[in-house]
Amino acid sequence: MTAQTHLSSGRVNISLLRDDARRLLLDSLDKCPGTKALFWDEKLSGPFGLIAEYVLLQEHEVTKMFQLQANRFPAVDAQNIIFIVRPKLALMDIIADYILKVESMRGSKKEFHIFFVPRKNELCQERLKERKVWGNFTNKIEYTVELFPVDCDVLSMELETSFKECYIDNDMTSMHYVAKALMTIQAIYGIIPNIYGKGKCAKHVFDLMTRMRRELSGNDPQVTPQIDCLLLLDRAVDLVSVLATQLTYEGLLDEIFGINNNTIELPPEKFSKSNEGGLQEMPTEPKRFLLNSSEELFAELRDKNFNAVGPTLSRKAKVLSAQFDERHGAKTIDAIKQFVEKLPHMQAAKKSLATHTSMAELVKEVTDSEMFLNSLQTEQEFINGLETDKTNAHIEDCIAKEEPLIKVLRLICLQSLANNGLKPKQLDYYKREIIQTYGYQHCLTLNNLEKAELLKIQGARTYSIIRKTLRLTVDDVNEQSPSDISYVHSGYAPLSVRLAQFLTQPGWRAIPDVLNILPGPTVEGIQKIPRGLRKRRGSGSSIQSSTEEQKVTLVFFLGGCTFAEISALRFLSQQDDAPMEYIIATTKLLNGKTFLENLQEILKFPS
């Protein structure tokens, strides 16, 4: 992986967070002198690639890296074995099995170390003691990295199950990690003066932050504030936007193929090369690509509606072709020299164009399919409040064809949310059809969806009020040259981003009825800035001031956010008269499929 210089290109230098996390990691490794083999929790190896590339780890005597897997005992010749893991009980058993296996081998003398990310818990400690291996660790380190830099304006905590933990398990531990992450942000970028939030989790994080700051006893970081406002948005406040199919380029790549830690794996056929005989070499391994703003073309394409991607690629191809044709007109030494100097950039642009043309073709194969278009039409009918009050024929067809369960649940949940719940007979019918078609083992999943209020009995019709008041649905959206955030879903504006937009101008005090309808408490607070570091503050009802330069708001999604929501916030930042620039932090980047998969729970029957 190349050095991530793009992280420093925004108004707030995200690379400072990366550098801080990298320093902590290398300091922890240096506490284990000698050669090292790292055993990674598979959920952490990708995120840590955003902090420190393997070449850097090698400079600190890391010789081997393995994924931590059950019943796998690879031979290691390094002096130190380091386990880098989340505090999960299942992982403790895998670690214990490995240590006992190594210790049973004659002549094997290893030093064992464990790094808990972000911190250890008592249950894990007790489990390792039960397995009689707790005393085998030379170092037991809490590696307190909370935020991984995804891009120059995006941070992720990689807590994929935080919504389930908060709303299904009633475990708010992840919100404690969020509060700690925000304290780290304030230590690096200064105290954030204005805090707003909506939802149960937002209130919990705000209370924790207030307590943590009080415990500092006035020892605040002496840093000029770089972030003007913090907006805490609970995922439960806006469940429609996470379930709606994303229609931006990056959003669709994530929906169809999955993007993890900026990496996507694609079918290799589209990227095969011809050999000397003209025959195509057919690779068998998935083709991996790194996607971030360091690539010029992807930075331009990522936030566009997919219908605008083809014309953009076509224009780029014509410009590039004209640039290559310039060589025919280069007659003088100086002209030839200028062309040769531009050639490496042009060749890189040509390769990038070919890659994204192939990616777009793969996406188009899916988006042109009848199955995709029928589901999208059904979604958009629900979002617009059409045909929500009766059993849907397309959903029935999907069940009859035994389409993937998550796809079916996504549509039913969307219908329930847009209709403020389903009629009792309607809900019972859907549940009965699912259980009869997909099996009784999915009862727990349905129960989880009801706990999270994704499925519920019909109540007060609040969605239609919110939709009309905040103009969530927009007719005649210009997908090529949009003027509103609703382009990211071809006519639907994410409620979460509308709330951010209204907070900036005219202020939340203009929409009290909407805030009262939305679930959970509304948060509004001011943090005092240390004397000498204070800026002039705007009015209490709005964080926008036309007389000042563009301000910065950190929008923190508690429970995950989508690439489409990020694209919508970037769109707001990039408008000519934009009063606000947005940085996005989230517990996890996800889409409707991965969101529901985290709520899925299989009932296991005795064998």
C-alpha positions as CSV (number, residue, x, y, z in Angstrom):
1,M,0.0,0.0,0.0
2,T,1.3,3.4,-0.9
3,A,1.7,6.2,1.7
4,Q,-1.7,7.7,2.2
5,T,-0.9,11.3,1.4
6,H,-4.5,12.0,0.4
7,L,-5.6,11.9,4.1
8,S,-4.1,15.3,4.6
9,S,-5.9,17.0,1.6
10,G,-9.0,18.1,3.6
11,R,-9.7,21.1,5.8
12,V,-9.0,18.9,8.8
13,N,-5.9,16.9,8.4
14,I,-7.1,13.3,9.0
15,S,-3.5,12.0,8.7
16,L,-2.8,13.3,12.2
17,L,-5.3,10.6,13.6
18,R,-3.6,8.0,11.4
19,D,-0.1,9.0,12.6
20,D,-1.3,8.9,16.3
21,A,-2.7,5.4,15.9
22,R,0.4,4.3,14.0
23,R,2.7,5.6,16.7
24,L,0.7,3.7,19.4
25,L,0.9,0.5,17.3
26,L,4.7,0.7,16.7
27,D,5.3,1.6,20.4
28,S,3.4,-1.5,21.4
29,L,5.3,-3.7,19.0
30,D,8.6,-2.3,20.3
31,K,7.7,-3.5,23.8
32,C,8.2,-7.0,22.4
33,P,11.9,-7.1,21.5
34,G,13.0,-9.6,18.9
35,T,11.4,-11.1,15.8
36,K,7.6,-11.1,15.8
37,A,4.7,-13.1,14.2
38,L,1.3,-11.4,14.3
39,F,-1.9,-13.3,14.6
40,W,-4.8,-11.0,13.5
41,D,-8.4,-11.1,14.4
42,E,-9.8,-11.3,10.8
43,K,-12.0,-8.3,11.5
44,L,-9.0,-6.1,12.3
45,S,-6.4,-7.0,9.6
46,G,-8.2,-4.9,7.0
47,P,-8.7,-1.8,9.2
48,F,-5.1,-1.9,10.4
49,G,-4.0,-1.8,6.8
50,L,-5.3,1.7,6.8
51,I,-2.9,2.6,9.6
52,A,0.3,0.8,8.9
53,E,1.4,-1.0,5.8
54,Y,3.4,-4.3,6.0
55,V,6.7,-2.7,4.9
56,L,6.5,-0.4,8.0
57,L,5.8,-3.4,10.3
58,Q,8.8,-5.2,8.9
59,E,11.0,-2.3,10.0
60,H,9.9,-3.3,13.6
61,E,10.9,-6.9,13.2
62,V,7.6,-8.3,12.1
63,T,8.5,-11.4,10.0
64,K,5.2,-13.2,9.5
65,M,1.4,-12.4,9.7
66,F,-1.4,-14.8,10.0
67,Q,-5.2,-14.7,10.4
68,L,-6.4,-16.1,13.7
69,Q,-8.5,-19.1,12.9
70,A,-9.8,-22.1,14.8
71,N,-7.8,-25.3,14.6
72,R,-5.1,-23.7,12.6
73,F,-1.6,-24.0,14.1
74,P,1.0,-22.6,11.7
75,A,4.6,-23.2,12.6
76,V,6.3,-19.9,13.6
77,D,10.1,-19.3,13.9
78,A,9.8,-15.8,15.4
79,Q,10.7,-15.2,19.0
80,N,7.5,-13.4,19.8
81,I,3.9,-14.4,19.0
82,I,1.5,-11.4,19.2
83,F,-2.3,-11.8,19.1
84,I,-4.1,-8.6,18.0
85,V,-7.8,-9.1,18.7
86,R,-11.1,-7.6,19.7
87,P,-12.4,-8.6,23.2
88,K,-14.5,-11.5,22.0
89,L,-14.8,-14.7,24.0
90,A,-14.7,-17.0,20.9
91,L,-11.3,-15.5,20.0
92,M,-10.0,-16.2,23.5
93,D,-10.6,-20.0,23.0
94,I,-8.8,-20.0,19.7
95,I,-5.8,-18.2,21.3
96,A,-5.8,-20.6,24.3
97,D,-5.8,-23.6,21.9
98,Y,-2.9,-22.2,20.0
99,I,-0.8,-21.4,23.1
100,L,-1.4,-24.9,24.6
101,K,-0.5,-26.5,21.3
102,V,2.8,-24.5,21.1
103,E,3.6,-25.1,24.7
104,S,3.2,-28.9,24.3
105,M,5.9,-29.0,21.6
106,R,9.4,-29.9,22.9
107,G,12.1,-27.3,22.5
108,S,9.6,-24.5,21.7
109,K,10.3,-21.4,23.7
110,K,8.1,-18.5,22.6
111,E,7.1,-15.2,24.2
112,F,3.3,-14.6,23.9
113,H,1.7,-11.2,23.9
114,I,-1.9,-10.0,23.5
115,F,-3.1,-6.6,22.2
116,F,-6.8,-5.9,23.0
117,V,-8.4,-3.5,20.5
118,P,-9.6,-1.1,21.8
119,R,-9.5,-2.5,25.4
120,K,-9.8,-5.7,27.3
121,N,-12.8,-6.8,29.4
122,E,-13.2,-9.0,32.4
123,L,-15.0,-11.8,30.6
124,C,-12.1,-12.3,28.2
125,Q,-9.6,-12.2,31.1
126,E,-11.5,-14.8,33.1
127,R,-11.8,-17.1,30.0
128,L,-8.0,-17.0,29.5
129,K,-7.5,-17.7,33.2
130,E,-10.0,-20.7,33.0
131,R,-8.0,-22.1,30.1
132,K,-4.8,-21.6,32.2
133,V,-3.0,-19.4,29.7
134,W,-3.4,-15.9,31.2
135,G,0.0,-16.2,32.9
136,N,1.7,-17.1,29.6
137,F,1.4,-13.6,28.3
138,T,4.5,-11.4,28.7
139,N,2.6,-8.3,27.7
140,K,-1.2,-7.6,27.9
141,I,-1.6,-4.4,26.1
142,E,-4.8,-2.3,25.5
143,Y,-4.3,-0.8,22.1
144,T,-6.8,2.0,22.2
145,V,-7.3,2.9,18.6
146,E,-10.9,3.8,18.0
147,L,-11.0,5.4,14.6
148,F,-9.6,4.2,11.3
149,P,-9.0,6.7,8.5
150,V,-11.0,5.7,5.4
151,D,-10.4,8.9,3.4
152,C,-9.7,12.6,3.8
153,D,-13.2,13.2,5.1
154,V,-14.3,9.7,6.4
155,L,-13.5,7.9,9.6
156,S,-14.8,4.5,10.7
157,M,-14.6,2.7,14.0
158,E,-15.2,-0.7,12.3
159,L,-17.8,-1.7,15.0
160,E,-20.1,-3.6,12.6
161,T,-22.5,-4.9,15.3
162,S,-22.9,-1.7,17.3
163,F,-26.6,-1.2,16.3
164,K,-27.5,-4.7,17.2
165,E,-25.7,-4.4,20.5
166,C,-27.5,-1.2,21.4
167,Y,-31.0,-2.0,20.2
168,I,-31.2,-5.8,20.5
169,D,-28.8,-6.7,23.3
170,N,-29.2,-3.5,25.3
171,D,-25.4,-3.3,25.5
172,M,-24.1,0.3,25.2
173,T,-20.4,-0.5,25.4
174,S,-19.8,0.6,21.8
175,M,-21.2,4.1,22.7
176,H,-18.5,4.3,25.4
177,Y,-15.9,3.6,22.6
178,V,-17.5,6.4,20.5
179,A,-17.3,8.9,23.4
180,K,-13.6,7.9,23.9
181,A,-13.0,8.4,20.1
182,L,-14.5,11.8,20.3
183,M,-12.2,12.7,23.2
184,T,-9.3,11.6,21.1
185,I,-10.5,13.8,18.2
186,Q,-10.8,16.8,20.6
187,A,-7.3,16.1,21.9
188,I,-5.9,16.4,18.4
189,Y,-8.2,19.0,16.8
190,G,-9.4,21.0,19.8
191,I,-12.6,21.2,21.7
192,I,-15.8,21.2,19.6
193,P,-17.9,24.1,20.8
194,N,-21.4,23.1,19.5
195,I,-22.9,19.7,20.0
196,Y,-26.2,18.6,18.6
197,G,-27.7,15.1,18.4
198,K,-30.8,13.0,17.9
199,G,-31.7,9.6,19.4
200,K,-31.1,7.4,22.4
201,C,-27.5,6.6,21.5
202,A,-26.7,10.3,20.8
203,K,-27.9,11.3,24.2
204,H,-25.8,8.5,25.8
205,V,-22.7,9.6,24.0
206,F,-23.2,13.2,24.9
207,D,-23.6,12.4,28.6
208,L,-20.5,10.2,28.5
209,M,-18.5,13.0,26.8
210,T,-19.7,15.5,29.4
211,R,-18.6,13.2,32.2
212,M,-15.2,12.5,30.6
213,R,-14.5,16.2,30.0
214,R,-15.4,16.9,33.7
215,E,-12.9,14.3,34.8
216,L,-10.2,16.2,32.9
217,S,-10.6,18.9,35.6
218,G,-9.8,21.7,33.2
219,N,-6.8,20.0,31.7
220,D,-8.2,20.5,28.2
221,P,-5.9,20.3,25.1
222,Q,-4.5,23.7,24.3
223,V,-5.3,23.4,20.6
224,T,-7.2,25.9,18.5
225,P,-10.5,24.3,17.6
226,Q,-10.7,23.1,14.0
227,I,-14.2,21.6,14.1
228,D,-17.1,24.0,14.8
229,C,-19.9,21.5,15.4
230,L,-20.5,17.9,16.2
231,L,-23.8,16.3,15.0
232,L,-24.5,12.9,16.6
233,L,-27.1,10.9,14.6
234,D,-28.5,7.7,15.9
235,R,-29.1,5.2,13.1
236,A,-32.5,4.4,14.6
237,V,-33.6,7.9,13.8
238,D,-33.4,7.1,10.0
239,L,-33.7,3.5,9.1
240,V,-35.2,4.1,5.7
241,S,-31.9,5.6,4.3
242,V,-29.9,2.5,5.2
243,L,-32.4,0.1,3.6
244,A,-32.9,2.1,0.3
245,T,-30.7,0.9,-2.5
246,Q,-27.8,3.3,-3.1
247,L,-27.6,4.7,-6.6
248,T,-24.3,6.4,-6.6
249,Y,-21.3,4.8,-8.3
250,E,-19.5,3.9,-5.0
251,G,-22.8,3.0,-3.4
252,L,-23.7,0.5,-6.1
253,L,-20.2,-1.1,-6.1
254,D,-20.7,-1.6,-2.3
255,E,-24.3,-2.9,-2.8
256,I,-23.3,-5.5,-5.5
257,F,-19.7,-6.5,-4.6
258,G,-19.0,-5.1,-1.2
259,I,-16.3,-2.6,-0.3
260,N,-14.2,-3.4,2.8
261,N,-11.5,-1.0,4.1
262,N,-11.3,0.7,0.7
263,T,-10.8,-2.6,-1.0
264,I,-13.1,-4.3,-3.5
265,E,-12.9,-7.8,-5.1
266,L,-14.4,-8.2,-8.5
267,P,-14.8,-11.1,-11.0
268,P,-11.5,-11.4,-12.9
269,E,-12.9,-12.0,-16.4
270,K,-13.4,-8.3,-17.1
271,F,-9.7,-7.5,-16.3
272,S,-8.0,-10.4,-18.2
273,K,-5.0,-9.5,-20.4
274,S,-4.0,-10.9,-23.8
275,N,-0.7,-12.8,-24.1
276,E,1.7,-12.6,-27.0
277,G,-0.3,-15.0,-29.1
278,G,-3.4,-12.8,-28.7
279,L,-5.1,-15.3,-26.5
280,Q,-6.7,-14.0,-23.3
281,E,-5.3,-15.3,-20.0
282,M,-8.2,-16.2,-17.8
283,P,-7.3,-15.5,-14.1
284,T,-9.0,-17.5,-11.4
285,E,-8.5,-15.3,-8.4
286,P,-10.8,-12.2,-7.8
287,K,-9.3,-9.0,-8.9
288,R,-8.6,-6.6,-6.0
289,F,-8.7,-2.8,-6.3
290,L,-8.0,-0.1,-3.8
291,L,-10.6,2.7,-3.9
292,N,-10.0,6.1,-2.3
293,S,-9.6,9.7,-3.3
294,S,-5.9,9.3,-4.1
295,E,-7.1,8.1,-7.5
296,E,-8.2,11.1,-9.5
297,L,-10.8,9.5,-11.6
298,F,-12.4,7.5,-8.8
299,A,-12.6,10.8,-6.7
300,E,-14.6,12.3,-9.5
301,L,-16.9,9.3,-10.1
302,R,-17.6,8.0,-6.7
303,D,-20.3,10.4,-5.6
304,K,-22.1,10.6,-9.0
305,N,-25.5,9.0,-9.6
306,F,-24.7,5.9,-11.7
307,N,-26.6,7.2,-14.7
308,A,-24.0,10.0,-14.9
309,V,-21.0,7.7,-14.8
310,G,-21.2,6.5,-18.5
311,P,-21.3,10.0,-20.0
312,T,-18.4,11.0,-17.7
313,L,-16.3,8.1,-18.8
314,S,-17.0,8.8,-22.4
315,R,-15.9,12.4,-22.0
316,K,-12.7,11.3,-20.3
317,A,-11.9,8.8,-23.1
318,K,-12.3,11.6,-25.7
319,V,-10.0,14.0,-23.8
320,L,-7.4,11.3,-23.3
321,S,-7.5,10.2,-26.9
322,A,-6.9,13.9,-27.9
323,Q,-4.0,14.1,-25.5
324,F,-2.3,11.0,-27.0
325,D,-3.0,12.4,-30.5
326,E,-0.9,15.4,-29.6
327,R,2.2,13.3,-30.3
328,H,1.6,13.5,-34.0
329,G,1.9,17.3,-33.9
330,A,5.0,17.3,-31.8
331,K,7.7,18.4,-34.3
332,T,10.2,20.3,-32.2
333,I,12.5,18.9,-29.5
334,D,10.6,21.0,-26.9
335,A,7.2,19.8,-28.0
336,I,8.4,16.2,-27.9
337,K,9.9,16.7,-24.4
338,Q,6.7,18.2,-23.1
339,F,4.7,15.2,-24.5
340,V,7.2,12.7,-22.9
341,E,6.9,14.5,-19.5
342,K,3.1,14.1,-19.6
343,L,3.2,10.5,-20.8
344,P,3.4,8.7,-17.4
345,H,0.3,10.7,-16.1
346,M,-1.5,9.9,-19.3
347,Q,-0.7,6.2,-19.2
348,A,-1.9,6.1,-15.5
349,A,-5.1,7.9,-16.5
350,K,-5.6,5.4,-19.4
351,K,-5.2,2.4,-17.0
352,S,-7.6,4.0,-14.5
353,L,-10.2,4.7,-17.3
354,A,-10.0,1.1,-18.5
355,T,-10.5,-0.2,-14.9
356,H,-13.5,2.0,-14.1
357,T,-15.1,1.3,-17.5
358,S,-14.9,-2.4,-16.7
359,M,-16.3,-1.8,-13.2
360,A,-19.2,0.3,-14.6
361,E,-19.9,-2.5,-17.1
362,L,-20.1,-5.0,-14.2
363,V,-22.5,-2.7,-12.3
364,K,-24.6,-2.1,-15.4
365,E,-25.1,-5.8,-15.9
366,V,-26.9,-5.9,-12.6
367,T,-28.8,-2.6,-12.8
368,D,-30.2,-3.4,-16.2
369,S,-31.6,-6.7,-15.0
370,E,-35.4,-7.1,-14.6
371,M,-34.9,-8.4,-11.0
372,F,-33.0,-5.2,-9.9
373,L,-35.4,-2.8,-11.7
374,N,-38.5,-4.5,-10.2
375,S,-37.1,-4.3,-6.7
376,L,-36.0,-0.7,-7.2
377,Q,-39.4,0.3,-8.4
378,T,-41.0,-1.4,-5.4
379,E,-38.6,0.5,-3.1
380,Q,-39.4,3.8,-4.6
381,E,-43.1,3.2,-4.5
382,F,-42.8,2.6,-0.7
383,I,-40.6,5.6,-0.1
384,N,-43.1,7.8,-2.0
385,G,-45.9,6.4,0.2
386,L,-47.5,4.4,-2.6
387,E,-49.0,0.9,-2.2
388,T,-47.7,0.6,1.4
389,D,-50.9,-0.4,3.0
390,K,-51.4,-3.8,1.4
391,T,-49.5,-7.0,0.7
392,N,-47.0,-6.4,-2.1
393,A,-47.1,-8.6,-5.2
394,H,-43.4,-8.2,-5.9
395,I,-42.5,-9.3,-2.3
396,E,-44.8,-12.3,-2.7
397,D,-43.0,-13.2,-6.0
398,C,-39.6,-12.9,-4.4
399,I,-40.7,-15.3,-1.6
400,A,-42.2,-17.7,-4.1
401,K,-38.9,-17.8,-6.1
402,E,-37.0,-18.2,-2.8
403,E,-34.9,-15.1,-3.5
404,P,-32.2,-14.4,-0.8
405,L,-34.0,-13.9,2.6
406,I,-32.1,-10.6,3.3
407,K,-33.5,-9.1,0.0
408,V,-37.1,-10.1,1.0
409,L,-36.6,-8.7,4.6
410,R,-35.2,-5.5,3.2
411,L,-38.3,-4.8,1.2
412,I,-40.7,-5.8,3.9
413,C,-38.9,-3.6,6.5
414,L,-38.9,-0.7,4.0
415,Q,-42.6,-1.1,3.5
416,S,-43.2,-1.2,7.3
417,L,-41.1,1.9,7.9
418,A,-42.8,3.9,5.1
419,N,-46.2,2.8,6.4
420,N,-45.4,3.4,10.1
421,G,-45.9,-0.3,10.6
422,L,-48.0,-3.0,9.0
423,K,-51.6,-4.1,9.7
424,P,-51.6,-7.1,12.1
425,K,-52.9,-9.5,9.4
426,Q,-50.4,-8.2,6.8
427,L,-47.5,-8.6,9.3
428,D,-48.6,-12.1,10.3
429,Y,-48.9,-13.1,6.6
430,Y,-45.4,-12.0,5.8
431,K,-43.9,-13.7,8.8
432,R,-45.8,-16.9,8.1
433,E,-44.7,-17.0,4.5
434,I,-41.0,-16.4,5.5
435,I,-41.1,-19.2,8.1
436,Q,-42.8,-21.6,5.8
437,T,-40.4,-20.8,2.9
438,Y,-37.1,-20.2,4.6
439,G,-37.5,-22.3,7.8
440,Y,-38.3,-21.9,11.5
441,Q,-34.7,-21.1,12.3
442,H,-35.3,-17.5,11.1
443,C,-37.7,-16.8,14.0
444,L,-35.0,-15.1,16.0
445,T,-34.2,-12.8,13.0
446,L,-37.8,-11.7,12.8
447,N,-37.8,-11.2,16.5
448,N,-34.7,-9.0,16.3
449,L,-36.3,-6.9,13.5
450,E,-39.4,-6.3,15.7
451,K,-37.1,-5.3,18.7
452,A,-35.4,-2.8,16.4
453,E,-38.8,-1.6,15.2
454,L,-37.9,-2.4,11.6
455,L,-41.1,-4.5,11.7
456,K,-44.0,-3.4,13.8
457,I,-47.8,-3.1,14.0
458,Q,-49.1,0.0,12.4
459,G,-49.1,3.2,14.5
460,A,-49.4,6.9,14.0
461,R,-48.7,8.0,10.4
462,T,-45.5,10.0,11.0
463,Y,-43.4,9.1,8.0
464,S,-45.7,11.0,5.6
465,I,-45.4,14.2,7.8
466,I,-41.6,13.9,7.9
467,R,-41.4,13.2,4.2
468,K,-43.4,16.3,3.3
469,T,-42.0,18.7,5.9
470,L,-38.3,17.9,5.0
471,R,-39.0,17.3,1.3
472,L,-37.5,13.8,1.4
473,T,-38.9,12.9,-2.0
474,V,-38.2,15.0,-5.0
475,D,-39.7,14.7,-8.5
476,D,-37.7,15.2,-11.7
477,V,-34.3,14.8,-10.2
478,N,-31.4,15.8,-12.6
479,E,-29.0,12.9,-12.2
480,Q,-26.4,14.3,-14.5
481,S,-26.2,17.8,-12.9
482,P,-28.0,17.6,-9.6
483,S,-29.2,20.5,-7.5
484,D,-30.3,18.5,-4.5
485,I,-29.0,15.6,-2.4
486,S,-32.0,13.4,-3.5
487,Y,-29.9,12.5,-6.6
488,V,-28.1,9.8,-4.5
489,H,-31.3,7.7,-4.5
490,S,-32.8,9.1,-7.7
491,G,-35.5,11.0,-5.9
492,Y,-35.1,10.3,-2.2
493,A,-33.1,12.5,0.1
494,P,-31.6,10.7,3.1
495,L,-33.4,11.9,6.2
496,S,-30.1,11.9,8.1
497,V,-28.5,14.3,5.6
498,R,-31.6,16.5,5.5
499,L,-31.3,16.9,9.3
500,A,-27.6,18.0,8.9
501,Q,-28.7,20.4,6.1
502,F,-31.5,21.9,8.3
503,L,-29.2,22.2,11.3
504,T,-26.8,24.4,9.2
505,Q,-29.6,26.5,7.8
506,P,-32.1,27.7,9.1
507,G,-31.4,25.7,12.3
508,W,-33.3,22.9,14.1
509,R,-35.5,25.4,15.9
510,A,-37.3,25.7,12.5
511,I,-38.4,22.0,12.6
512,P,-39.5,21.3,16.2
513,D,-42.5,19.2,15.1
514,V,-40.3,16.8,13.1
515,L,-37.7,16.5,15.9
516,N,-40.6,15.6,18.3
517,I,-41.9,12.9,16.0
518,L,-38.5,11.3,15.4
519,P,-37.5,8.6,18.0
520,G,-35.3,9.5,21.0
521,P,-34.3,12.7,22.7
522,T,-32.9,15.8,21.0
523,V,-29.5,16.9,22.2
524,E,-28.1,20.5,22.2
525,G,-25.1,21.5,24.2
526,I,-22.2,24.0,24.2
527,Q,-18.7,23.1,25.4
528,K,-16.7,26.0,26.8
529,I,-13.4,26.6,25.0
530,P,-10.2,27.3,27.0
531,R,-9.5,31.0,27.3
532,G,-7.3,32.3,24.5
533,L,-8.5,29.7,22.0
534,R,-12.1,30.9,21.6
535,K,-13.6,31.8,18.3
536,R,-16.6,34.1,17.7
537,R,-19.7,32.0,18.1
538,G,-22.8,32.1,15.9
539,S,-26.4,32.3,17.1
540,G,-27.9,29.5,19.2
541,S,-30.6,28.5,16.7
542,S,-28.3,28.0,13.7
543,I,-24.6,27.1,13.3
544,Q,-24.4,29.0,10.0
545,S,-23.0,32.5,9.6
546,S,-22.7,34.1,6.2
547,T,-20.1,36.6,7.4
548,E,-17.6,33.9,8.3
549,E,-15.6,31.4,6.3
550,Q,-16.9,27.9,5.7
551,K,-17.2,26.1,9.0
552,V,-16.6,22.4,9.7
553,T,-19.1,20.0,11.1
554,L,-18.3,16.4,12.2
555,V,-21.3,14.2,11.5
556,F,-21.0,11.0,13.6
557,F,-23.4,8.2,12.6
558,L,-24.1,5.9,15.6
559,G,-24.9,2.5,14.2
560,G,-23.4,2.9,10.7
561,C,-23.9,4.9,7.6
562,T,-24.0,4.3,3.8
563,F,-21.8,5.6,1.0
564,A,-24.9,7.4,-0.4
565,E,-25.2,9.4,2.8
566,I,-21.5,10.3,2.6
567,S,-22.0,11.4,-1.1
568,A,-24.9,13.5,-0.1
569,L,-22.9,15.3,2.6
570,R,-20.0,15.8,0.2
571,F,-22.5,17.3,-2.3
572,L,-23.6,19.9,0.4
573,S,-20.0,20.7,1.1
574,Q,-19.1,21.4,-2.5
575,Q,-21.9,23.8,-3.3
576,D,-20.6,27.3,-4.3
577,D,-22.4,29.0,-1.4
578,A,-22.0,26.1,1.1
579,P,-21.6,27.5,4.7
580,M,-20.5,24.2,6.0
581,E,-17.9,21.5,5.2
582,Y,-18.6,18.0,6.5
583,I,-16.4,15.3,8.0
584,I,-18.1,12.0,8.5
585,A,-17.4,9.5,11.3
586,T,-19.3,6.3,11.7
587,T,-19.3,3.1,13.8
588,K,-19.3,1.2,10.4
589,L,-19.7,1.7,6.7
590,L,-22.5,-0.5,5.5
591,N,-25.5,-1.0,3.2
592,G,-29.0,-2.4,3.6
593,K,-27.8,-6.0,3.1
594,T,-24.9,-5.8,5.6
595,F,-27.0,-3.9,8.1
596,L,-29.7,-6.6,8.1
597,E,-27.1,-9.4,8.1
598,N,-25.8,-8.0,11.4
599,L,-29.3,-8.4,12.8
600,Q,-29.7,-11.9,11.5
601,E,-29.7,-14.6,14.1
602,I,-30.2,-18.3,13.4
603,L,-32.2,-20.5,15.8
604,K,-30.2,-23.7,16.2
605,F,-32.1,-26.9,16.8
606,P,-30.6,-29.8,18.8
607,S,-29.0,-32.4,16.5
